[in-house]
Amino acid sequence: MSRQVYQDGKLLEQWDDLTRTYTAYDAQGTVTGSRPYTAAENTTADATAAALLEVTNEATVRAETEAQLAKLDAEIIVKTNAELFTQSGVGSALKLLARTLRLIIRILIRRFDGTT
């Protein structure tokens, strides 16, 4: 992620979190100075990266959970007891339930660990 400061439509300052570099520009767009991030700027960049990772993890977990719930609906919930209680139906249902429970348990562990 980068942050820029503009004045009258001209770039004056840029912080580049990927390269951890600050660059200053004059009104003509010429670089007037460049330096590595300070400790405070590194801390801010780290916090921003962590927040972005958390959002990405949340979206991934949500998508996985919704997909698994759709499988439960399609393969178990909508079926009749007669369809489920055949030997192959029970086996498939149990495997799907086990996979769903494993996903839910992993989500809970992540929550309690604070790892999202």
Secondary structure as a PSIPRED ss2 file (coil, helix, strand):
# PSIPRED VFORMAT (PSIPRED V4.0)

   1 M C   1.000  0.000  0.000
   2 S E   0.000  0.000  1.000
   3 R E   0.000  0.000  1.000
   4 Q E   0.000  0.000  1.000
   5 V E   0.000  0.000  1.000
   6 Y E   0.000  0.000  1.000
   7 Q E   0.000  0.000  1.000
   8 D C   1.000  0.000  0.000
   9 G C   1.000  0.000  0.000
  10 K E   0.000  0.000  1.000
  11 L E   0.000  0.000  1.000
  12 L E   0.000  0.000  1.000
  13 E E   0.000  0.000  1.000
  14 Q E   0.000  0.000  1.000
  15 W E   0.000  0.000  1.000
  16 D E   0.000  0.000  1.000
  17 D C   1.000  0.000  0.000
  18 L C   1.000  0.000  0.000
  19 T C   1.000  0.000  0.000
  20 R C   1.000  0.000  0.000
  21 T E   0.000  0.000  1.000
  22 Y E   0.000  0.000  1.000
  23 T E   0.000  0.000  1.000
  24 A E   0.000  0.000  1.000
  25 Y E   0.000  0.000  1.000
  26 D C   1.000  0.000  0.000
  27 A C   1.000  0.000  0.000
  28 Q C   1.000  0.000  0.000
  29 G C   1.000  0.000  0.000
  30 T C   1.000  0.000  0.000
  31 V E   0.000  0.000  1.000
  32 T E   0.000  0.000  1.000
  33 G E   0.000  0.000  1.000
  34 S E   0.000  0.000  1.000
  35 R E   0.000  0.000  1.000
  36 P E   0.000  0.000  1.000
  37 Y C   1.000  0.000  0.000
  38 T C   1.000  0.000  0.000
  39 A H   0.000  1.000  0.000
  40 A H   0.000  1.000  0.000
  41 E H   0.000  1.000  0.000
  42 N H   0.000  1.000  0.000
  43 T H   0.000  1.000  0.000
  44 T H   0.000  1.000  0.000
  45 A H   0.000  1.000  0.000
  46 D H   0.000  1.000  0.000
  47 A H   0.000  1.000  0.000
  48 T H   0.000  1.000  0.000
  49 A H   0.000  1.000  0.000
  50 A H   0.000  1.000  0.000
  51 A H   0.000  1.000  0.000
  52 L H   0.000  1.000  0.000
  53 L H   0.000  1.000  0.000
  54 E H   0.000  1.000  0.000
  55 V H   0.000  1.000  0.000
  56 T H   0.000  1.000  0.000
  57 N H   0.000  1.000  0.000
  58 E H   0.000  1.000  0.000
  59 A H   0.000  1.000  0.000
  60 T H   0.000  1.000  0.000
  61 V H   0.000  1.000  0.000
  62 R H   0.000  1.000  0.000
  63 A H   0.000  1.000  0.000
  64 E H   0.000  1.000  0.000
  65 T H   0.000  1.000  0.000
  66 E H   0.000  1.000  0.000
  67 A H   0.000  1.000  0.000
  68 Q H   0.000  1.000  0.000
  69 L H   0.000  1.000  0.000
  70 A H   0.000  1.000  0.000
  71 K H   0.000  1.000  0.000
  72 L H   0.000  1.000  0.000
  73 D H   0.000  1.000  0.000
  74 A H   0.000  1.000  0.000
  75 E H   0.000  1.000  0.000
  76 I H   0.000  1.000  0.000
  77 I H   0.000  1.000  0.000
  78 V C   1.000  0.000  0.000
  79 K C   1.000  0.000  0.000
  80 T C   1.000  0.000  0.000
  81 N H   0.000  1.000  0.000
  82 A H   0.000  1.000  0.000
  83 E H   0.000  1.000  0.000
  84 L H   0.000  1.000  0.000
  85 F C   1.000  0.000  0.000
  86 T C   1.000  0.000  0.000
  87 Q H   0.000  1.000  0.000
  88 S H   0.000  1.000  0.000
  89 G H   0.000  1.000  0.000
  90 V H   0.000  1.000  0.000
  91 G H   0.000  1.000  0.000
  92 S H   0.000  1.000  0.000
  93 A H   0.000  1.000  0.000
  94 L H   0.000  1.000  0.000
  95 K H   0.000  1.000  0.000
  96 L H   0.000  1.000  0.000
  97 L H   0.000  1.000  0.000
  98 A H   0.000  1.000  0.000
  99 R H   0.000  1.000  0.000
 100 T H   0.000  1.000  0.000
 101 L H   0.000  1.000  0.000
 102 R H   0.000  1.000  0.000
 103 L H   0.000  1.000  0.000
 104 I H   0.000  1.000  0.000
 105 I H   0.000  1.000  0.000
 106 R H   0.000  1.000  0.000
 107 I H   0.000  1.000  0.000
 108 L H   0.000  1.000  0.000
 109 I H   0.000  1.000  0.000
 110 R H   0.000  1.000  0.000
 111 R H   0.000  1.000  0.000
 112 F H   0.000  1.000  0.000
 113 D H   0.000  1.000  0.000
 114 G C   1.000  0.000  0.000
 115 T C   1.000  0.000  0.000
 116 T C   1.000  0.000  0.000
